[in-house]
Amino acid sequence: MTYNYSKISALVISLGLGLASLSSHGAEPYQWNNTIPEKAPTASQSNGKTVLFDVSHGGVEGNADWVIDGAFSDFADALVTQGYTVQEYRGVDLNNDGTIRFFDDRTPSNEQNEAIITYNAIQHADVLVLAETNRPFTQAEQLALEQFIAAGKGIFFIADHYDADRNLNTWDATEVFNGYNRSDLAKYDLGGEYGDWRNPKMANAGWLVENFGIRFRFNGVDYKQGVSGVVTPNKTEGITQNVQPILMAAGATLAIVNEQKAKGLVYFSETDTPVKWKHAKDQGLYFGGANEGPYAAIAKSGAGKAAFIGDSSPIEDATPKYKRQDSGQTKKTYPGWTDSGNAAVLAVNIVNWLATPESYHYFDNQNGHVAGIPTPEPMATQEMSDPNNGNPWGSPASGFDAWNSDTYKDNSFNSPYGDGHTTPEPDPTPTPNDSISVTQALAAAQGTQFSVLGTVTASVNGIYGLVLSDVNTPETAIYVKLESSQRADFNPELNPEILTKNIIVTGTRNSYMGAAGIRYVTDIQLAPTALSIEQALASAQGEEIELIGKVKSALNGIYALVLEDLANPSFVINVKLESGQRNQFSPQLNPELLGAQIIVKGVRDQYMSQAGIRQVSTINVVGNNIPEPNNDLSVAEALNMANGTLVTLAGEIKAAINGQYALELMDPSNSATSIYIKLESSQRANFSPQNNPSLIGKKLRVEGMINDYMNHAGVKNVTKLTLLN
């Protein structure tokens, strides 16, 4: 995002919005969330120490909700049981109006920003938690943090993968903590009270490494099975006592530059098999093993201490408090605190260590303070350039400006209006199962608001729009008018890589360029994709996952199959078939399935003493791997057959019938011509449109007996069902 130095003062904007909105909201702006949370132990349990959780610079953008009464509440509660008083830190009320306001402090002549860190404001605390800070520190704020450390206090830096740019302002926590953006563009020489934040392209340069001898890498790594190289407690100041492998659900590692200041707590072991995070913009995993650098680490610099971890997932819980600032939707957080790979023990041990003043200044191998191990290549060549070229990782929602809190949606942190609380609810983020198809969008009335799943097939009107085709019938398409902030990422002329990608577009049915269209687009996102076999192998046992692969062979007779990675056949996984799935998906019973691409949903486990998938709930064939025989009857032809006739017919799934017990199959050439298909009990999980709305519009082959069902022409005694697309 380019900084808008010419915009009107945030104060003028807020006054204007406040006066205009007062009657509709019935409240003064920025008054709804003034109570700053605090959690305290009983007097008898108190250890007299205070932990501050900072939200003055972020931790509440996008899906992040790192507040003590939200998705960090389990962490905060655990600290209270240890005797700590836990407080939220928002900044300094400079004008004493009872409200701490965030203003864009990079706007000329604007000295009203109160979302700041000063030493006087935080000096009462023993530990400061900085979680996914998404806004750069001023030099004065960096100095305040240095003073805090010099006073013998501790800071816990919780980062995430590169591109965890939650508010799309081009900054993520790895960059803010390091003290420089990954880009070296001139615009990151901020000047003034910030100074130069351009990538120095040297491992030993930057605020974090200069003060703590360590830097966050710009990598993106997945390993939900748990990073298992836990260093022994006698080398970690006792912090790793009772610590088990820690999950990494897309995270970063660190690089130790000065071994007397910093040392690792948890590394990838030789037996760990981490993989590139599927959305990483570069190689994602640079070196592997211990050479990737520690996942969690500590530092001792002078009187104070610091600790670091490269992912929030093993610390967060599933109880977000606020809505998203950009869209107003409910946040989706990872239930890491209760996951088998949680960092609950590690996080509490870290805070206990940070809160304990000690007189030694370095890890100098004296008195048991073992020195760290320098990371062999502390700055990879890839980290010296920015794959985003100074742009955010995605497009901000229309009307949202991360630097102007007046644009934030109700009930989000720092928004003008809200209810004072929110209640967690199911994540409403559009997914393929709750989005409509392009065909359905074309049939919708003008003015209908919806989320549409489709494939990008071309640009339209130059850089200003795109053609969205139906996933299953590419010849069916609709035009999408892109907002200015969406063109760089989603217009094929500006970003050719978006071609053939499936996206979910949220907007309003309208017309564009004289044809059926979608306008007023509020959100575009890449449609979720199934994991590769390589990624599935890196998933934690017990986790429910969806994966895609090619059927390699039968396994254990009719009871299972072997699935291989589409890109690298050396990666394979065993899939145990449930009894109702064997007739259709056992390669021994159906040799034509060999080589087919299938999507499997089930639980990561072991089968036949190898990596496997069990408790399979759905299997779908994708692509055109199974040829359609010439002797399939159409629905119209099947309707002419006498009851009791065994038939094989093909048609398009139109709707669920009688709940999950049947479906309506229509003739693609005449939607008014249809037949009911009674599903056997073993077929309902995979083929009931009520259970799987995404089946609507898919082509299905049915083998069974013509017989009436629900007083309608139908097929019963179904022996086999095959999706043809």
C-alpha positions in Angstrom: 0.0 0.0 0.0 1.4 3.4 -0.9 1.2 5.9 2.0 -1.3 8.7 1.3 0.6 11.7 2.6 -1.9 14.1 1.1 -5.1 12.8 2.8 -7.1 15.0 5.1 -6.2 15.0 8.8 -7.6 12.0 10.5 -9.1 14.2 13.2 -11.1 16.2 10.6 -12.3 12.9 9.0 -13.3 11.4 12.4 -15.2 14.6 13.4 -17.0 14.5 10.1 -17.9 10.9 10.3 -18.9 11.1 13.9 -21.4 13.9 13.3 -22.8 12.3 10.2 -23.2 8.9 11.9 -24.3 9.9 15.3 -28.0 9.7 14.6 -27.8 6.3 12.9 -25.7 4.7 15.6 -27.1 6.6 18.5 -23.7 6.8 20.2 -20.5 8.8 20.2 -17.8 7.3 18.0 -15.0 5.4 19.7 -16.8 5.2 23.0 -18.1 1.6 22.8 -14.9 -0.2 23.7 -13.2 2.0 26.2 -12.9 -0.5 29.0 -9.4 -1.9 28.8 -9.4 -5.6 29.9 -7.4 -6.8 32.9 -7.3 -10.2 34.6 -5.9 -10.6 38.1 -5.3 -13.5 40.5 -6.6 -13.4 44.1 -4.4 -11.5 46.6 -3.2 -14.8 48.1 -2.2 -16.2 44.7 -0.6 -13.1 43.3 3.1 -13.2 42.6 3.2 -9.4 42.3 4.2 -9.3 38.7 2.4 -7.9 35.6 2.3 -9.0 32.0 1.2 -6.6 29.3 -0.3 -7.7 26.0 0.3 -5.0 23.4 -2.4 -4.1 20.9 -1.2 -0.6 20.2 0.6 -1.8 17.0 -1.5 -4.7 15.9 -2.4 -8.2 16.8 -6.0 -7.6 16.0 -5.9 -7.3 12.2 -7.4 -9.8 9.8 -8.1 -13.1 11.6 -5.6 -12.2 14.4 -7.3 -11.6 17.7 -4.4 -11.6 20.2 -6.2 -10.1 23.1 -6.5 -11.4 26.6 -10.3 -11.7 26.5 -10.3 -13.1 22.9 -8.1 -15.6 21.1 -5.3 -15.3 23.6 -7.6 -15.7 26.6 -6.4 -19.3 27.3 -2.8 -18.0 27.4 -3.8 -15.1 29.7 -5.8 -17.3 32.0 -2.9 -19.7 32.3 -0.7 -16.8 33.4 -3.2 -15.7 36.0 -3.1 -19.2 37.5 0.7 -18.7 37.8 0.0 -15.5 39.9 0.4 -12.8 37.2 -1.8 -9.8 36.7 -2.5 -9.6 33.0 -3.4 -6.4 31.3 -4.1 -5.2 27.7 -1.9 -2.3 26.6 -3.4 0.1 24.0 -1.2 3.2 24.3 -1.4 6.6 26.0 -4.4 8.8 26.5 -2.7 12.0 25.5 -5.7 14.3 25.6 -7.3 12.7 28.7 -10.7 12.1 27.0 -10.9 8.5 28.2 -10.3 7.0 24.8 -7.1 5.9 23.2 -7.3 6.6 19.5 -5.2 5.3 16.6 -4.4 8.0 14.0 -2.0 7.7 11.1 1.0 9.2 12.7 2.8 9.3 9.3 0.5 12.0 8.1 2.3 15.4 8.2 1.5 17.6 11.2 -0.6 14.9 12.8 0.6 14.6 16.5 -2.6 13.0 17.8 -1.8 9.3 17.5 -2.2 7.7 21.0 -1.6 4.1 20.0 2.1 4.5 20.9 4.6 2.8 23.2 6.5 4.9 25.8 8.7 3.6 28.5 6.7 5.5 31.2 3.5 3.7 30.1 5.0 0.2 30.2 7.6 0.4 33.0 5.3 -1.0 35.6 5.2 -4.3 33.8 7.6 -7.2 34.1 6.9 -8.7 30.7 5.6 -7.2 27.4 4.0 -9.5 24.9 4.2 -8.3 21.3 2.1 -10.5 19.1 2.0 -10.1 15.3 2.8 -6.4 15.4 1.6 -5.1 12.0 2.7 -1.5 12.2 6.3 -0.3 12.3 7.8 1.3 15.4 9.1 4.8 15.6 12.7 5.2 16.7 11.3 6.6 20.0 9.3 3.4 20.5 12.3 1.2 19.7 14.2 3.2 22.3 11.4 2.7 24.8 11.6 -1.1 24.3 15.4 -0.9 24.7 14.9 1.0 28.0 12.4 -1.7 29.1 15.1 -4.4 28.5 17.8 -2.3 30.1 15.7 -2.1 33.3 15.8 -5.9 33.5 12.4 -6.6 32.0 11.4 -9.2 29.3 9.7 -9.0 25.9 8.0 -12.0 24.2 8.0 -11.5 20.3 5.4 -13.7 18.7 5.6 -13.5 14.9 4.2 -15.5 12.0 5.1 -16.5 8.4 6.2 -13.8 5.9 3.2 -12.3 4.3 1.1 -12.5 7.5 0.3 -8.9 6.5 -3.1 -9.1 8.3 -4.3 -5.5 7.5 -2.7 -5.4 4.0 -0.5 -2.4 4.9 2.6 -4.1 3.4 4.0 -4.9 6.9 4.1 -8.2 8.8 5.5 -9.0 12.2 8.8 -10.5 10.8 9.5 -7.1 9.2 8.4 -4.9 12.1 10.4 -6.9 14.6 13.5 -7.0 12.4 13.3 -3.3 12.0 13.1 -3.2 8.2 10.7 -4.1 5.4 11.7 -7.0 3.1 11.6 -4.5 0.2 14.4 -2.0 -0.6 12.2 0.4 -2.4 12.7 4.1 -1.7 9.3 4.4 -0.1 10.5 2.4 2.9 13.1 5.0 3.7 10.4 6.6 5.9 12.5 9.3 7.3 11.6 11.6 10.2 10.8 9.8 13.4 11.0 6.4 11.7 14.2 6.5 9.8 15.2 4.1 7.1 13.3 0.8 7.0 14.7 -0.5 3.7 16.0 -4.1 3.6 19.8 -3.8 4.5 20.4 -7.2 2.9 22.8 -8.1 5.7 22.1 -10.6 8.5 23.8 -8.4 11.1 21.9 -5.2 10.4 18.5 -4.2 11.7 17.0 -3.3 15.1 16.3 -6.8 16.4 19.7 -8.3 15.6 21.6 -5.3 16.8 19.8 -5.5 20.2 19.3 -9.3 20.6 21.7 -11.0 18.1 18.8 -12.7 16.2 16.5 -12.0 13.3 13.2 -13.5 12.0 13.5 -15.2 8.6 11.1 -14.3 5.8 10.2 -18.0 5.2 6.8 -19.8 5.3 6.9 -23.3 6.6 4.2 -25.9 7.5 4.7 -28.7 9.9 1.6 -29.5 12.0 3.0 -32.8 13.2 5.2 -30.7 15.6 8.7 -29.3 15.4 10.4 -32.0 17.5 14.0 -30.8 18.0 13.5 -29.6 21.5 16.8 -28.6 23.1 17.5 -30.1 26.5 16.6 -28.0 29.5 20.2 -27.8 30.7 21.0 -25.7 27.6 17.9 -23.5 27.6 17.9 -22.0 31.1 15.3 -24.8 32.0 12.7 -23.3 29.7 12.2 -26.5 27.7 11.4 -28.6 30.7 8.4 -30.8 29.9 8.0 -29.2 26.4 6.8 -31.5 23.6 7.0 -31.0 19.8 5.4 -27.7 18.8 3.1 -27.5 15.8 3.8 -25.0 13.0 0.7 -24.1 11.0 2.5 -21.8 8.5 5.2 -20.0 10.4 8.7 -18.6 10.3 12.0 -19.6 11.9 14.8 -17.3 13.2 18.5 -17.0 12.5 21.0 -16.7 15.3 23.7 -14.2 14.5 25.3 -13.6 17.9 25.5 -16.8 19.9 26.3 -15.0 23.1 23.1 -13.0 22.9 20.7 -15.6 21.5 20.1 -19.3 21.5 17.5 -21.7 20.1 14.9 -23.6 22.1 13.2 -25.7 19.4 14.5 -26.7 16.0 13.5 -29.0 13.1 15.0 -32.4 13.9 16.6 -34.7 11.3 13.5 -36.8 11.3 11.1 -33.9 10.9 9.7 -33.4 7.3 8.5 -29.8 7.1 7.2 -28.5 3.8 6.8 -25.1 2.1 3.6 -23.3 3.2 1.4 -23.6 0.1 0.9 -19.8 -0.2 4.6 -18.9 0.2 5.8 -16.4 -2.4 9.3 -17.9 -2.6 10.9 -21.2 -1.9 9.3 -21.0 1.6 11.6 -23.6 3.2 15.2 -22.4 2.6 17.6 -25.0 4.1 15.6 -27.5 6.2 16.6 -29.1 9.4 18.5 -27.2 12.1 20.0 -25.0 9.3 16.6 -23.4 8.9 17.2 -21.8 12.3 15.3 -22.2 15.6 11.5 -22.0 15.6 11.6 -20.7 19.2 14.5 -18.9 20.8 15.6 -16.6 23.7 18.0 -13.8 24.1 19.9 -12.2 27.0 21.2 -8.7 26.3 22.4 -6.8 29.3 20.1 -6.8 32.2 16.9 -7.8 30.3 15.7 -10.8 28.3 13.7 -11.6 25.2 12.0 -14.6 23.7 10.8 -15.4 20.2 8.5 -17.8 18.3 7.7 -17.8 14.6 4.0 -18.7 14.7 0.9 -17.7 16.8 -1.0 -20.9 16.0 0.3 -23.1 18.9 -0.6 -20.3 21.3 -4.0 -19.0 20.1 -7.4 -20.4 20.9 -10.8 -20.6 19.1 -12.6 -17.7 21.0 -12.0 -14.5 19.0 -13.6 -11.4 20.5 -13.6 -8.8 17.7 -14.9 -8.8 14.1 -12.5 -8.3 11.2 -11.6 -4.6 10.6 -11.9 -4.9 6.8 -15.1 -6.8 6.3 -16.9 -7.0 9.7 -16.9 -10.8 9.4 -16.2 -13.2 12.3 -12.6 -14.2 12.6 -11.3 -17.7 12.2 -8.6 -18.6 14.6 -6.6 -21.9 15.1 -7.4 -23.8 18.3 -3.7 -24.3 18.9 -3.8 -24.0 22.7 -5.7 -27.3 22.9 -4.0 -28.9 19.9 -1.7 -31.9 20.6 1.2 -29.7 19.3 0.3 -26.7 21.6 2.9 -24.3 23.1 1.1 -24.0 26.4 3.9 -25.3 28.5 6.6 -23.5 26.5 4.7 -20.2 26.5 4.2 -20.2 30.3 7.8 -21.3 30.9 9.0 -18.4 28.7 7.0 -15.8 30.6 8.3 -17.2 33.9 11.9 -16.9 32.7 11.3 -13.4 31.2 9.7 -12.2 34.5 12.7 -13.3 36.6 15.5 -10.7 36.7 19.0 -12.2 36.7 22.4 -10.4 36.9 24.3 -12.2 34.1 24.3 -10.3 30.8 25.1 -12.9 28.1 25.1 -16.6 27.3 28.8 -16.8 27.8 29.2 -20.4 28.9 29.7 -19.2 32.4 27.8 -20.6 35.4 25.7 -22.9 33.2 24.5 -20.2 30.8 25.3 -22.2 27.7 25.9 -20.1 24.5 23.8 -20.5 21.4 24.8 -22.0 18.0 25.1 -19.5 15.2 22.9 -20.3 12.2 25.1 -21.3 9.3 23.5 -19.0 6.7 21.6 -16.4 8.7 20.2 -14.5 5.7 19.3 -16.5 2.6 19.7 -14.9 -0.8 15.9 -15.0 -1.3 15.5 -12.8 1.8 17.3 -10.0 0.1 14.5 -9.2 -2.3 10.8 -8.8 -2.0 8.5 -11.0 -4.1 5.6 -8.6 -3.5 7.6 -5.6 -4.8 6.4 -3.4 -2.0 2.7 -4.4 -2.4 0.4 -6.1 0.1 0.0 -9.8 -0.3 -3.6 -9.3 -1.4 -6.2 -6.7 -2.2 -7.8 -4.7 0.7 -11.6 -4.7 0.8 -13.3 -1.8 -1.0 -13.3 1.3 1.3 -10.9 -0.2 3.9 -7.8 1.8 4.8 -5.5 0.2 7.4 -4.2 3.6 8.3 -7.6 5.2 8.9 -9.7 3.7 11.7 -12.8 5.5 10.6 -13.0 2.9 7.8 -13.0 0.0 10.2 -16.2 -2.1 10.4 -18.4 -2.1 13.5 -17.3 -4.4 16.4 -13.7 -4.5 15.2 -10.9 -3.3 17.4 -10.4 0.5 17.0 -13.6 0.9 15.0 -15.9 3.9 15.7 -18.9 1.8 16.7 -19.8 -1.5 18.2 -21.8 -3.3 20.8 -19.1 -3.5 23.4 -18.8 -7.3 22.9 -19.1 -10.0 20.3 -20.0 -13.6 20.5 -18.0 -16.2 18.6 -19.9 -17.9 15.8 -19.2 -20.1 12.9 -16.7 -18.6 10.4 -18.7 -16.9 7.6 -15.8 -16.6 5.3 -17.0 -17.8 1.9 -16.0 -21.3 1.0 -16.8 -23.4 -2.0 -19.6 -25.2 -0.1 -21.5 -21.9 0.7 -20.8 -20.1 -2.5 -23.0 -20.4 -5.6 -21.8 -21.4 -9.1 -21.4 -19.0 -12.0 -24.5 -20.7 -13.5 -26.5 -20.0 -10.4 -25.2 -16.4 -10.4 -26.4 -15.9 -13.9 -29.9 -17.0 -12.9 -30.0 -14.7 -9.8 -32.1 -11.5 -9.9 -30.4 -8.2 -10.4 -29.3 -6.7 -7.1 -28.8 -10.1 -5.4 -25.7 -10.1 -3.2 -23.8 -13.4 -3.2 -20.5 -15.1 -3.1 -19.6 -16.9 -6.4 -17.1 -19.6 -7.0 -15.6 -19.7 -10.5 -12.4 -19.9 -12.6 -10.6 -16.9 -14.0 -10.4 -17.4 -17.8 -9.7 -13.9 -19.3 -9.6 -10.2 -18.7 -12.4 -7.9 -19.9 -12.2 -4.2 -20.6 -8.4 -4.1 -20.3 -7.3 -4.0 -16.6 -10.7 -3.2 -15.3 -12.4 -6.6 -15.1 -12.2 -10.3 -15.5 -14.2 -13.2 -17.0 -15.3 -15.7 -14.4 -16.3 -19.1 -15.8 -18.3 -21.9 -14.2 -15.9 -24.5 -12.7 -17.8 -27.4 -14.3 -19.0 -25.8 -17.5 -16.3 -23.3 -18.7 -18.4 -22.1 -21.6 -20.7 -20.5 -19.1 -19.3 -17.2 -17.8 -20.0 -13.9 -16.2 -18.1 -10.6 -16.2 -16.7 -9.2 -12.9 -15.9 -5.5 -12.6 -12.9 -5.1 -10.4 -12.4 -2.3 -7.8 -9.2 -0.3 -8.2 -7.5 -2.0 -5.3 -8.3 -5.5 -6.7 -6.9 -5.1 -10.2 -3.2 -5.7 -9.4 -3.9 -9.2 -8.0 -6.9 -10.4 -10.0 -6.8 -8.9 -13.5 -5.1 -11.3 -15.8 -3.4 -8.5 -17.8 -1.7 -7.3 -14.6 -1.2 -10.7 -13.0 -1.2 -13.5 -15.6 -0.7 -16.1 -12.9 -4.3 -15.6 -11.8 -5.5 -17.3 -15.0 -7.1 -20.7 -14.4 -7.2 -20.1 -10.7 -10.5 -20.7 -8.8 -11.6 -17.6 -6.9 -14.5 -16.6 -4.7 -16.0 -13.3 -5.6 -18.4 -11.5 -3.2 -20.5 -8.8 -4.9 -23.8 -7.8 -6.4 -25.5 -9.3 -9.5 -25.7 -6.6 -12.1 -24.5 -6.0 -15.7 -21.1 -5.0 -17.0 -19.9 -4.1 -20.5 -23.4 -4.8 -21.8 -23.4 -8.4 -20.5 -24.3 -10.3 -17.3 -22.0 -9.2 -14.6 -21.0 -8.8 -10.9 -20.3 -5.3 -9.6 -19.6 -3.6 -6.2 -17.2 -6.4 -5.3 -16.3 -6.3 -1.6 -14.1 -9.3 -1.4 -12.1 -11.6 -3.7 -10.1 -14.5 -2.4 -8.4 -17.6 -3.8 -10.7 -20.6 -3.3 -9.3 -23.1 -0.7 -7.5 -25.9 -2.3 -6.9 -29.5 -1.1 -3.5 -30.4 0.3 -0.9 -32.1 -1.8 0.3 -35.5 -0.7 3.6 -33.9 0.3 1.7 -31.4 2.5 -0.6 -34.1 3.9 2.4 -36.1 5.1 3.5 -33.0 7.1 0.1 -32.7 8.8 -0.4 -33.7 12.4 -1.8 -37.1 13.2 -5.4 -36.8 14.3 -6.1 -33.8 12.1 -9.0 -33.9 9.7 -7.7 -32.8 6.2 -8.7 -32.7 2.6 -6.0 -33.9 0.1 -5.7 -34.5 -3.7 -3.7 -37.1 -5.4 -3.5 -39.7 -8.2 -4.6 -43.3 -7.6 -1.5 -45.4 -7.8 -2.6 -48.9 -6.8 -4.9 -51.0 -4.7 -3.7 -51.8 -1.2 -4.7 -54.7 1.1 -7.1 -56.2 -1.5 -10.3 -54.2 -1.8 -9.8 -52.4 1.5 -7.6 -49.5 0.6 -5.7 -47.6 -2.1 -2.4 -45.8 -2.5 -2.5 -42.1 -3.5 0.6 -40.4 -5.0 1.5 -36.7 -5.2 0.5 -35.1 -8.5 3.9 -33.2 -8.7 6.2 -35.7 -7.1 5.2 -39.4 -7.3 7.8 -40.3 -4.6 5.4 -39.0 -2.0 2.6 -41.5 -1.3 0.0 -42.0 1.4 -2.3 -45.0 2.1 -6.1 -44.4 2.2 -8.3 -46.9 4.1 -11.7 -47.2 2.4 -14.9 -47.5 4.5 -17.1 -50.4 3.6 -19.5 -48.2 1.6 -16.7 -46.8 -0.5 -15.0 -50.0 -1.7 -17.4 -50.8 -4.6 -16.8 -47.5 -6.2 -13.2 -46.6 -5.2 -11.3 -49.8 -4.7 -8.8 -50.0 -7.7 -9.0 -53.8 -7.4 -12.8 -53.7 -8.1 -12.6 -50.8 -10.5 -9.2 -50.9 -12.4 -10.4 -47.8 -14.5 -9.8 -45.8 -11.3 -6.0 -46.2 -11.7 -4.5 -42.9 -12.6 -7.6 -40.9 -11.7 -7.2 -37.8 -9.6 -9.4 -37.9 -6.4 -10.0 -35.6 -3.5 -10.2 -37.4 -0.1 -11.4 -36.0 3.2 -10.4 -37.9 6.3 -8.3 -38.1 9.4 -4.5 -38.1 9.2 -3.3 -41.4 10.7 -1.4 -44.6 10.0 -2.5 -47.5 7.9 -0.6 -50.7 7.2 2.3 -49.3 9.3 2.7 -46.4 6.9 1.4 -42.8 6.7 -2.3 -43.0 6.0 -5.8 -41.5 6.0 -8.6 -43.2 8.0 -12.2 -42.3 8.8 -12.7 -41.2 5.2 -15.9 -39.1 5.0 -15.8 -38.2 1.3 -14.1 -39.2 -1.9 -14.6 -37.3 -5.2 -13.1 -38.0 -8.6 -11.9 -34.8 -10.2 -11.1 -34.0 -13.9 -11.9 -36.4 -16.7 -10.0 -39.4 -15.6 -12.9 -41.8 -15.9 -14.1 -41.9 -19.5 -17.8 -41.7 -20.1 -19.0 -44.9 -21.9 -21.0 -44.4 -25.0 -23.8 -46.6 -23.7 -24.9 -44.3 -20.8 -28.6 -43.6 -21.1 -29.7 -40.0 -20.8 -32.3 -39.2 -18.2 -35.0 -38.8 -20.9 -34.1 -42.3 -22.3 -34.2 -43.8 -18.8 -37.7 -42.4 -18.2 -38.8 -44.6 -21.2 -37.6 -47.8 -19.6 -40.0 -50.1 -17.8 -39.9 -50.6 -14.0 -37.5 -53.4 -13.0 -35.0 -52.6 -15.8 -31.4 -52.5 -14.9 -29.9 -49.3 -16.3 -26.8 -47.1 -16.4 -27.7 -43.5 -16.9 -26.0 -40.1 -16.6 -27.3 -36.7 -15.8 -26.8 -33.5 -13.8 -27.5 -33.4 -10.0 -30.2 -30.9 -9.5 -31.3 -31.1 -5.9 -31.7 -33.1 -2.7 -34.9 -35.1 -2.3 -36.4 -36.3 0.9 -33.5 -34.8 3.0 -30.3 -36.9 2.6 -32.1 -40.0 1.3 -32.3 -39.2 -2.4 -31.3 -36.8 -5.2 -32.9 -35.4 -8.3 -31.0 -36.1 -11.5 -31.9 -33.9 -14.5 -31.3 -34.2 -18.2 -28.7 -31.5 -19.1 -30.5 -30.8 -22.4 -33.9 -30.3 -20.7 -33.9 -29.2 -17.0 -37.6 -30.0 -16.7 -36.9 -33.7 -17.4 -35.7 -35.4 -14.2 -35.6 -38.7 -12.3 -35.2 -39.4 -8.6 -32.3 -41.5 -7.4 -32.8 -43.3 -4.0 -29.5 -43.4 -2.2 -28.4 -46.5 -0.2 -27.3 -45.7 3.4 -23.6 -46.1 2.5 -23.9 -43.6 -0.4 -25.5 -40.7 1.5 -22.3 -39.2 3.0 -20.7 -38.8 -0.4 -23.6 -38.2 -2.7 -26.4 -36.5 -0.8 -26.7 -32.9 -2.0 -28.1 -32.1 1.4 -24.8 -33.2 3.0 -22.7 -31.9 0.1 -24.2 -28.8 -1.5 -21.2 -28.6 -3.8 -22.6 -31.6 -5.7 -25.3 -29.4 -7.3 -24.6 -29.1 -11.0 -22.1 -32.0 -11.2 -22.6 -34.8 -13.7 -23.3 -38.2 -12.2 -23.4 -41.7 -13.6 -25.9 -44.1 -11.8 -26.2 -47.8 -12.0 -29.4 -49.3 -10.6 -33.0 -50.4 -11.3 -35.8 -48.3 -12.7 -38.5 -48.0 -10.0 -40.7 -45.2 -8.8 -39.7 -43.3 -5.7 -41.8 -40.7 -3.7 -44.5 -41.1 -6.4 -42.0 -39.9 -9.0 -40.1 -41.8 -11.7 -36.9 -43.1 -10.1 -34.0 -45.4 -9.7 -33.7 -47.8 -6.7 -31.3 -50.5 -5.7 -28.4 -48.3 -6.8 -25.1 -50.4 -7.0 -22.7 -47.7 -8.2 -22.4 -43.9 -8.4 -19.6 -42.2 -10.3 -19.0 -38.4 -10.5 -18.0 -37.5 -14.0 -16.6 -34.0 -13.3 
